[in-house]
């Protein structure tokens, strides 16, 4: 649900309440909790490009560099004391070892600026030890519980990734598809943050089954987030 709380936010941010906690939704695809000085990213999938190259699907090998650059800008904007990565931060068990030296240095620089919590995902159940920080299967943040994959049963305050939600809108004969946040005010899904990650439409049963009533998709635009009703009960 939208909230009219007066806590400071950039004009481009959309402010929502999830189980009583205020979150700022950034157009880059991250969520920020001002009360807990915490920035949340989901599904970075670092080194997905190099993983595909090993299977002879050759994509430009710059996805990790792009993802880390956007993380750097988000951290500079919000200046978090804590960063939580909601799992699948590394595309596979060997991804961390394939990081280019410059990307590894950039990641280490980011980790020196805030306390990192790496949530274990299905792609990276054991995040590499050299990243430092904290590794967990889930973490409590006030009224929120942050984990990688959403539970099939309802839990108020759940914040998860994994499903890579996307939404589409049509105007003047054109359809635009964008990554999006999804929330009904009680739980929330984050969009994938990685450069080469795809998406699942918000109308898919895997997403709609998580919400018992109406919910909103918060679509990522070039410079702002757009709230659209995704379903009305």
Secondary structure, 3 states (H helix, E strand, C coil): CECCCCCCCCCCCEEEEECCEEEEECCCCCEEECCCCEEEECCCCECHHHHHHHCCCCCCCCHHHHHHHHHHHHHHHHCCCEEEECCCCECCCCHHHHCCHHHHHHHHHHHCCCEEEEECCCCCCCCCHHHCCEEECEEEECCEEEECCCCCCCCCCEEECCCCEEEEEEECCEEEEEEEEEECCCCEECCCCCCCCCCEECCCHHHHCCCCCCEEEEEECCCCEEEEEEECC
